[in-house]
């Protein structure tokens, strides 16, 4: 029986139960044109019920006495209060909303039956009730609605929500209790717009997952309609409140209307192949009809905007504050952008003294946003930017200087996915344009270095020669980059030899300048040396290679392979897979938070004159370089960790070996730990997929799934749509491999290349992001030769990033390496939609248990003295792929998704 008196309002095929303050009920019947009567109805026994009659004019209700029982269903809607909403919700609309709350008319909730009426073949009438505010807790407000429904209502298929306020609200969850089928908890995590702005009711489906052909008849139309809404029509400019997912090229990185030097080419298309981003539909620029105008508010679909509802330290918000407040303050303090560090001790002051920031309003709040970086000075009222000492430096402050550490980080640093087995070294570029293709690292040079261990033939047979090869990727950019102020560039190769100890030793670095400006090609091979000039030349050559590796890491291993290539997966998932599709629900935890971070990157990090262009070697050509790498190197199938290792010659297939692979370098921390994570993900997906696809032919007959995969290949990654390496999607094993690859990239791969950035990059001599001076022997002037010979340390410091560049990068790396307090880690918490499915819940619990076991395995490896690439005196343990972490900069933890 209902606990309040209710007002039943005519609505096509629905009953509305509204809680009112007066103790009266009104019954209204009619065809909607004329209301014949309205009269008071007192509370009746459970045998006195409403009977619905369908007519050509909609729904009519009348009273009748029946023996059929009803059930009382209670719904509790949890709404998260946001700071932004509170600040903007002022004036008349706030007063109107408070009246709505007082009258109990805040949210209209409508229950939708899963099945059609068995007699009429029509949709069963929905049941509506207004939810009233019943309390709050921290930043959540709770609303309650009570329904009285007939038992033959059947299983619930969906809940419709209408926001009666004049401001949007963030609905966290809907909990339903009293349904014959049992209690239901729906995780919504969605913005619901006011009905005054968007009259379409929001639909939230029940927790049960359905393939398209399994969709209950009562919600088929809702399923299709929701996908149509999310796709949009591809027209017009997107508004903040929109939920539309669509594709566009990267044509919004430049700002030609501001100045000519800020113009950038369109990235995406035949000239510069690239993945697609989310369409915003902003107007084109005046000076370039191909470019989209810039905006301080980058559109992302509303449900991708999380910075307002996660904790205050949410990474997107923190990065925004750093870019727009802290970095400009640094530029004010460090007025000369080209000023370098005069001594190495000056670099140390960044960690023990810091940089005093100007006393201006924009820096006043930074101590609250980034307390780890900005601290107040009590005596002066100013703030100081002071960096924490990275663990890498704290353990061994001279490690960066040693060749052994330089080599170790290719296997256990923050860019461990570039090294490969390669010999002979020969360019594939056009010799007419770039010069002779042969490498300066000759067989004779290598044999001189490895004699005493083996011959070069034996080294090749035993797979002992490895290389970081940035030669052909960088060489086409050398001329243009050298035209930029404070920049130089080479094509580079670094050759390593695998020692009997299982560690690598660098034996040669080749730097190449192509034919340019009527000058012939210049190239030189540098070797470790035991005489002063050779030692310093080797150190300078390493600085150039490290700058190349830093740029490759940030632009390709990190931005391109994770952030950029994942965005099309997100867009396609929302456009083609219904929220009730089991694959949507599997992927959703791994696709959250990414689009907002990517939009911020387009706004402030990879844009024209942004952080990346200003602080990394390729400068204004950074994203073009990323495009070249996508064109030449990226393949979807090779994003799978096992296939990536095989492709780079770092492993061979071996059914008898763990993971089915035999590593070429047995002590390869990234590969060893990564394969543990990969296998755990694959087992979880292998348990999941057959549960929903018990018959193999269901894969090909799943229209949503096939449309999803087709759209990823032909639209999201459309510049590569004709490549033969795209996996087919015909069988469960195909789907398992595709899903495992996407989840691995969003979780394990991203964690491996992101969360160690501060530890390894904050002390920038270890990983300089730019090399500002050419090698002193390339075209030596008397002055440069004199400077190098008399003060080689000063020459090296001048090659390093400037003070402004270094402190800017260090600040960004600190934020990018940070875990938020409410970080969601892989396998950490079961999704609500899986909790009611015993098979899937058990599979997830096994997944979680395996990840906990992996934590212990990684800890054991890090204390194994035989594994010299991850343990030893002063060595930072390799923990980047440990699944779980606390908040802050910890150098470990694998989040579900690309959340920073």
N, C-alpha and C positions, 0 to 999 in steps of 0.2 A: 504494500500500500504506500502511496506517496506520503511524504512527511510534511508537505505543505499544501496549501490550496494552489491550484494551477489554472492558468489561462490558456485555453486551447484555441490556437489561431489558425484559420484556414490557410493552407499552403498546398500547392500541387503535390500530391502523394507524400504528405508528411504530417506528423502530429508534433506540435510544438508545446513543450511543457516549460512555462516560465514562472520562476519564483518571484512573487510580488510582496511588497510590504503590506498592503491591505489584505484583510482576511476574506477576500472574495474570489470566486472563480467565475469566469464567464465562458459560456459555450457558444460558439458561433458556427453556424452551418449555412450552406448556400453554394451557389455556383460562382461566387466571386463578383457578380454584378449587383445583386441585391441581397442584403442580409435580412433574412426574414425575422429572426428572433434572436434575442440574447437574454439569458436568464441565469440566475445564480444556481450553482450545483453544489450541494453539500457533499462532504466526503462519504463515500459509499463503501460497502463491503467489497471484498475481492471478487465476489461473483458478479458485481455490477460493472460492466466493461463497455468500452467503446468499440463499435464495429465499423470498419472502413468499407465504403462502397465506391468503386471506380465508376466514373461517368465520363462522358465526352467533355465535360467541363472541368475535370480534375478529380479531386478527392472530396467525398462527403463523409461526414461522421455522424453516427447516431448511437444512442444508448441501447444496450440490450443486456439481458441477463444470461449468463453463460456459466457453465461449470469449468470452463478452461481457466487455469491459473495464470497469473502474471508474475513477473519477477521484477524486483527493484534493482536497478543498476546505478551505481554511483561512479562518476568520473571526476578525477582530480587532474587539473591542468597546471603544470608548473611553468611559470614564466620568469625568465631571468631579467632583472632590472639592469639596464646599462646606464653608465654615466652619461654617454652621449645623448641618450633619449631624455634623460632628466634635464639636461641643459637646454635642449631644444623644445621641450614640452612646456611652454609658457603661454600665458595669455588666455584668450577665450576658450581655445580647444581644451586646455587643461581643466577649466571649470566644467565644461560639458562632459568630459570623461569622468570627473569626480561624481557628477550627478548620475552617470550611467553606472558607476560602481555602487553608489548608494541604492539605486533601484535594482541592483543585481542583474544588470544588462551589459556586462563587460565583454563576454565571449559567447557567441552562439555556437553550440556544439550539436552535431547531427550524426546519428549513428546510421550506417548503411549496411543492410544485410548482404551477406556474401552471395546468396542464391536468389534466383527469380521465384516468384510465386508459382507453386506447382500447378495450381488450377488455372490461373489467368495467363501464365507465361510472361507476365509483366514484372517490372522491378517491385519488390515489396516496398510499402511505404516506409520512409525513413522516420526516425523519431528525433525530435529536436528538444533542446533545453538550453536556457541561458545559464551560464556559469556565474556564480557570485564569488566575490573575494572572501576567503575564510582565514587568511593569515599570511605571514611572511617569515622568512628565515634567512639571515645574511642578505644575499643579493637576489633571493628568489621570492616570488609571490605565488600563492596558491589559490586556485579558483575551483569551485566545486559545482557540479551539476548532477541532478538526480533524475533518472528516467524510470518510467513504469512501462515495461514492454511485455508483449505476449510471448509465451514460451515458444510458439511456432515461428518467432522471428528468426530463429536459427543462428548459425555462426555469423559473427560480425566480420564484414569484409573491409570496412574502411570507416574513418571518422572524418567528417567535414567540419572545418573550423572557419568561423567568420569573426573578424575583429571589429567590435563595435566602438572601439576607441578612435580618436582622431590621430593617433600616432601608431607607428609600427610596434609590434611586440615580438620578442624572441621566445618562441615556445620551445621549451626544453623537452617536455615529455607529457604524455597523456596516460594516466593509469585508470583502468576500468575494472570495477569489482562488482560481482553479482551476476555476470553473464552465465548462462547455462553451460557454456563451453569452458568456463574457468576465467580467472583473472588474466588481464592482458596489460602489459606495460609497453607502450610504444615510444621509442626514442625518436623525437621529432627533430630537434636541433635545427630549427628553421625560423626565419623571419616571416611573420604574417602581416601583410599590409592592411591598413584600415579599409573597410568596405567602401568608404567614401572615395578612396583613390583607386581601389581595385575591387569591383563587385564580385569577382569570381571567388567562390569559396575554396579554401585550401584543403587538399585531400591528403590524409595520412593513412596508409594502408596498414592492415594488421601485420603481425610479426610473421605469419606463415608465408613462405616463399612459394612462388608458382612460376613455372615456365609459361610462355604465352598461351599454349594450347590448354593448359591446366587452369587458366584464370577462371575463378568462379563467375558464373553468368551475371551475377548482380553487380560486378565491378568491372566488367570488360570495357564498357564505354569510358569509365573513369580512368582506367589504365591507359587507354589510347589518348584520351584528351589531355592527360597530364604530360605525356611525352610531347604532344603537339605544342603545348604551352612552353615547355623547356627549349624546344627547337626554335621558336620564334619564326619570323618570316624573312629574316635577313635584311630588313629595311630599317632605316631611321637610326637615330642616336640612342644609345642605351642610357637609361636613367639608373640612379643608385638603387631604386626599389625593384628593378627588373630581376628576373630569375632565368634569363635567356642565355643559352650556351650556343655559340656559333664561332666560326673560324675567320681568321684574317692573317695576312702576312705581317711581318715586323716592319711596318712603315711609319712607326711613331717614335723612333729612337732619336731622330734628328729634329732640329728646330730651324729650318731655313728662313722663316720669317723674322727670327731674332738676329741672325747674322749669317753670312755666307759660310763661315768656317764651322757653323753648327749643322750644316746640311749633311745628311747621311743617305746612302742608297737604300732602296727597299731590300730587305733581307727576307727571302722567300720567293721562289720562282726560278726560272731557268738560269738567270745570271748569278744568283746567289741562293742556291738551294738551302732550305731550312724547314724545320717543323713549323706548324702554324700555332698562333696564339689565339686568345679569345677576342672575338670581334667587339669593338666598342662603338663604331659608327660615328666617331667625331668628324667634324667638317675637315676638308682638305686644307692644306696650307695655301696661302696666296701665291707664293713663289714657286711651289712645286706641287702640281696637281696630283702626283703620285703619293705624296706624304700626308699623313694624318696630323692634324694640329695637336700640340701638346696640351696637357691639362694637369692641374695640381691634384685632381681627383680621378684616379684611374679606375674605370669601371671593372668590377668583377661581379659575376652573378651574386645576388644578395646573400645566398646561403653559403658563399665562399668567404664572406667577410666575418672573420672571427676576432679581430683585434679588439672589438668592443665588448666581447662577452667572455673572453678568457681572462686570466689573471693579469694584473697591471704590468707584469714583466713580459707579457706575450711578445715574442720576438719581432713581429712585424712592427709593432708600436715602438719597440726599443730601437730598431734599426732606423725607423723614420726620425726619431728624436736625435739620434747620433748624426745622421746625414744632414738634417736641417737645422740643428742648433750647435752641436759640438764641433763638427768639421768647420763651419764658418768661423767659429771662435778660434780654432787653431790657425786658420788663415790670417786672422787679425793679429794673433800673437806672433806667428812666424811670418813676418811681412815679406821676407825675401823667399820666394818659392824655390829658388835654385840653390839656396845655401845648404851645403853639406855638413857632415859632422867633422870637426877638426881633429878629433882623437877618438880612439875606441872608448876611452873613459867617458866621453860625452854621451855615448850611447847608453852606458850604464846608468847615467843620471835619470833616464826615463823611467827606471824601475825603483830608484831609491830617493829621488828628489821630485821628479815630475816636471810638468810644464804648467806655469801659472797662467790661468785663463783670464781674459779681461773681465772687469766687473761690469757686465752688461746684462740686461734682463733675460736674454735668451739662455744664459748659462745658469741662472739661479735655480731652476728646477731640475737640472741634470743630476744632481746628487741623489735625488729620489728615483730617477729613471734608471741611471747606471751607477749605483753606489760603489760598485767594484772599481770603477774607473775614476769617478769625479768625487773629490773630497773637499770639504770646506776648510779654509784657513782661518782659524779663529781670530788671529791678530789683525788681519787686513780685511776680512770680509770677502776676499776673493775665493775662487775655487781653484783647485790644482788637479790637473790630469796626471795621474800616476798609475803606471801599469804594474800588475802583479808579476813577480818573477816567474817565468814559465818553468815547469818541472824539468824540461830539457836542459835549461841553463842551471837550474838549482842543483841538479845532480852532477853536472860536469860542464862548467862554463867554457871550457876550451874544446868541447866535443865538435863544434861546428868547423873547427880548423882542420880536423883530421880527415884523411882520405877514407879511412875505414867507416866513419860515420856517414860521410857523403854517399858511399856505396850502400851501407845498411839501409838508409832511408829510401832507396829505390825499391826495397822489399817490404819495409815496415814503417814508412813515413806516411805522408798524406797524399802522395801520388804514386801508389804502388802498382798502378795498372797501366803503365807505359813501357816498362822494360820488356825487351823481347829477345829471343834467340835469332841472331841474324849474322850471316856471312856468306858471300863477300858483300862489302859495302859499296854500293854503286847507285848513283842518282838515276831516277826515271824521268827527270825533267829534260826538256828540249835543249841539247847542247848549243844550238845556234843562239838561243836566248840567254842561257844561264852559264854556259861554259862547259868544259870537259866534265863528264859524269864520274870519272874515276875518283876514288877517295884518296886523301892524303895519308890515311892510315893503311899502310901497305903490309903485305905479308911479312916482309923483312923486318919492319918495325915491330910487329907483334911478336915475331919469333925471338927478337932480341930481348924482349921483356919477359917472356914466359919460359925461356930456356932454363933448365934446372927442374922444371915441372913436367913439361911434355913438349912435343913438337906441335906445330899448328895443325897438322893432319890428325894427330891424336886428340887435340883440343876440340876439333870439329866433330870427330867421331864420338867423343865423350860428352859433347854438348856443354862446353865450358866457356863459350864466348857469347856475351850478351851486350845489348846496346840500347841506349836511349837515343832514338833517331828522330830529331826534329829538323833534319836537313831539307827535305823536299817540301815540307809544310811551310817552313819559314822563309825559304830562299826567295819566293816570288814577292814577299813583302819587304825585303831588305831595303830596296831603293827608296820606297815611299816612307818607311819608318825613319830612315836616316835624314829625311828632309824635315822631320819634326824637331823642335827645340828640345835639347836635353835627352835625346834618344839615339841609340845606335842598335844595330841588330846584325846577326849572322845566321846562316844556316849552321846547325851543329849536330855532331854525333859524338857520343861518349861510349867508349868500349870498356867492358869489364871482363875480368877473368875469374872464374869460379875456383876458389882455392880448396885444397883438401879439407880445410876446416869447415867448409860449407858456407863461408862468407865470400863476398865479392871484393875484388880489388880493381880500382880504376887503372887502366894502363895507357889510355890515349884519349885526347879530346881533339876533334877536328872542328875548326871554325872556318866558314866559307863566306866570302862576299862574291856575289855573282858579277858578271859583266855589267857595267853601268857607267854612264857618262864618259864613254870612250875609254874607259879603263878596263883592262883585262880582268878575268876572274882572279881573285886572291883567295888562297886557302893555305892553312898551316895545321900540322898535327903537333900537339903539345903533349909532353910526357912528364910523369913524376920525375923530379930531378934531385940531385944531391949537391948542386952548386947554386949559389945565391940567385943569380939572374934567372936560371931555369925554375927555381922554386917559386919565385914571385910571378913569373909568366904563367906557371901552372895554376897558381892561386887566382890570378886574374881570369884565366880561361874557365876555371870552375865557377867563378862569379857569373860569367856570361851564360854558362849552361844552366846554372841554378835560376837565373832570371827567365830563361826559356822554359824551364820546367815549371816555374811558378805560374807563368802565363798559360801554359798548356793545362796545368792543373785547374786553374780557376775558370778558364774559358771553355775547356773541353771536358776534362774528367768530371768537373763539378757542374758548371752551368749548363752545358750542352747535354751531356749524357743523362743528367738527372732532372733538373728543373725544366729545361726547355723541351726535351723529348717526352716528358711525362704529361705536359699540358694537353696534348691531343688525346691521350688516354682518358683524362678527366672529362674533357668536353664530350667525347664519343660515348662514354659511360652514361652520362646524364641525358644525352640526346636519344640514345638507342636502347638502353636497358632500363626498363621500369624499375622503380624503387622496390617493387616486390620480386624482382628477378633475383634468383640466388647468386648469380655472378656479380650483379651490382652490389649485393650485400657483402660478398666476399671482398670485393675491391675497395668498397667505400672507406674503411679505416685507413687504407694506404693512399688515398687520394685527397684526404682532408688537408686543409690549411695551405696547400701548395699554390693555388692560383693567386691568393692575396700576396704572398711573398714574391711571386713572379711579377705581379703588377708593380710592386714596390721596386723591384730590380729594374724594370723598364723605366721607371720614373727617375731613379736616382743612382743606380749602380752601373748598368750597361748602356745608358743613354749617352748622347753626345755630351762631352765634357763632364761626364759623371765620374764616379770613383774609379772604375776600372780603366777608363781611357786616361785618366789623370795620373794613375799610379802604376800601371803595368806596361811592359816593353812595347807591345804593339800599338799603344796609344789610340788614336782615332780609328785605327783599322782593326780594333779588337774583335768586334762582332763579325766583321768580314773574315777574319782568321777563323773564327768559330764556324762560320758557314763553309769555308774551304775544308775544314776537318769533317764536317757533316757530309759534305759531298764525297770526299775521298775515303773516309774511314768508317763512317757509321753504318752498321747493319743491325737490324733488329735481332736476328738470331744470335749474333755475337755479343749481345748484351747479357746473355745467359753466362754466368760465371764459368762453368766448365768449358763451354765453347770458346769463351774469350781466352782462357788459359791455353787451350789447345791451339787456337789461332796465333797466339804470340809465341808459340814454341815453348811455353812454360810448363806444359804437361802433355802427356800422351794417354790415350785410352788404354786402360788395363783392368779388365773385369775382376782380377784377383786383388786389386789394390783398394784401399778405402775410397769411397765415393766413385769408384770405377775409374780413377785417374792415378797415374804415377807422375808426381811432380818432377820437373827437371832439376829444380833446386829444392831439396827436401825441406830445408828450413826457410820457408817462404811464408812469414806470418800472415800476411793478407790472404794468401790463397788457402793456407791451412785452416784459419779461423773462418774465412768466408765460406768455404765448402761445408763447414758444420752448419752455418746459418742457412745456406742454400738447401742442403738436404732436409733440414727441419721444415723449411717453408714448403719444399716439394712434397714431403710426406703429408703435411697438413692439407695441401691442395689435392693430393691424391686421395685422401680420405673424404674430402668434401665433394669433389666433382661427381663421382659415381653415385653418391647418395641422391643427387638430383637428376642424373642422367644414367639410370640403370640400364638403358638400352643404347648402344653406340649410335644408332641412326637418329637418336634424338638430337644429337649435336647438329647435324646438317638440317634437320627440320625446324630448329629453333630460329624463327625469323628475326627476333630481336638480337640474338647472339651473332648471327651471320651479318646482319646490318651493322652491328658494332665493329666487327673485325674488318669488314669492307671499308667502313668510314675511316678507321684508323689508317689503313693502308693507302687509300685513294684520295683522302682529303687531309686528315691531320698530318700525315707524312706523304702528301701527294707528290712532292718533288721526287720521290723514290718509288712511286706506285708501280712502275714497270720492272722493278728489280726481281731477279729470279729467286733470290734467297728468302723472300717472305714465306714464313711457314703456312702451310695449308691448314684449314680448320675443318677437318672431316671426322675426327675420332676423339674420344676422351683424352688420349695421350697427347694429341695436338693441343687441346685446350689446357691441359695441365702444364705443359711446357711454356705456353704463352703467358698464362697467369703467374706462374712461378717467376718468370723473367720480369714481368712488370712489378711484382711485389718485391723482388730482390733489389731492383734498381731504386725503388722508392724508399726502401728500408736499409738493407745491408750496404749496398754500394754507396748510397748517399752518406751514411754514417761514417764509412771508412775514409771518405775524401773531405768530410766537413768538420767533424768535431775535434780533430787534432790540429786545426789551423792555428790556433793561438799558441799551443805548446811548441810547435815547430816553426811557426812563422813570425812570432812576436819579436824574437831576437833576430832581426832581419838579416844580419850577416849570414845566418844559416840558410835563409831563403829570400834573397833580395828579389823584389818584384820587377826591378828595372836595372839595366846596366847603362850608365850614361856616357861612358867613354870607350872608344875603340881600343883594341889591343895596341900597345906602344910600338909593336914591330910591323904593324900593317902599312902605314905610310908615316914613318917617324919624322917628326919635326925636331930640330935641335933642342927646342925648349921642352918638348915632351920627353925626349930621350934623357935630357938632363934631370928633369923632375923625377922620372922613373928610377934612374940610376942612383940619385942622391937620397930620395925619400919614397921608396916603393910603397910604404904603408900609406902615405898621403895620396898616392896615385890610386890605390885600392879604395880608400875612403871616398875619393871623388867619383869613382865608378859606381859606388853604392847609391841607393836612393837619397834624395835630399831630406832634410829634416821634416819638411812639410809632407812629402810623400810617405816617408816612413811612419810618422805618427798617425797620419790618416789611415794607412793600411792597418797598423797595429790596433787602432780603435775599432775598425770594422771587423777585424779578425776576432777580437775579444767578443763582440756581440754575436757574430756568426757561430762561434764555438759554444755558445751558451744553451743549456737546457732550461726551459721554463719550468716552474714548480709543478704545473699540471701537464707535463709532457706525457704523451701516451706511447708507451713502449710496445714493441712487437710481442705479441702473445701475452700481453699483460692482463687484459681484462676482456672477458667474453662480451660480445655484442648482445643487446637485448633480444634481437631477432633469432639468436642461436640458443638462448637459454632454455626455451621451451622444447627444443628438439634434442632428445636424449642422445641420438647418434652423433649429431654435430657438436653438441656440448662436450661429449666424451672425447671426440677427436681434438677439440680445441684444448681440453685439459691435458691431453697427451702432448700437444704442441707446446703448451706452456711448460710442462714438466721437462721436455727436451731442452728448451731454452735455459731453464735453470741449471740443468746438467751441463750445458755448454759453458755456462759461467765458471763452473768448477774446473772444467777441462782447460779453459784458457788460463785460469789462475795457476794450474799445475804446469802448463807449458812455460809460463813466465818465470818460473823458478827452476826450470830444467837447465842446468849449466851446459848441457850438450847443445842446446839451441842458442847459438851465439848471436843470432840476429834479433833476439828478443830478451836476452838476459846477459849479465856481465857487469863489470865495474862501471858505474855511471850510466848504464843503458836504461832508457825509459822502457818499461814493460809495454808490450803491444796489447792495448786494451780497447782499441777503437771498435772492435766487433763484440765486446762484451754486451749482452743484450740490455742490461739494466743499469741505471745510474740515478743518483740524486740530482737536485737542481744545480745550476751553475756551470762553470767551465771545469769539466771533470776528465775530459779525454777518453770517455767511454759512453756506452749507451746507444742502442739502436731504436730510434723512434719508429712508429708505424709508417710514418709518411715524411715527406720533405716539408718539414714545419719551419725551416729557417734557411 
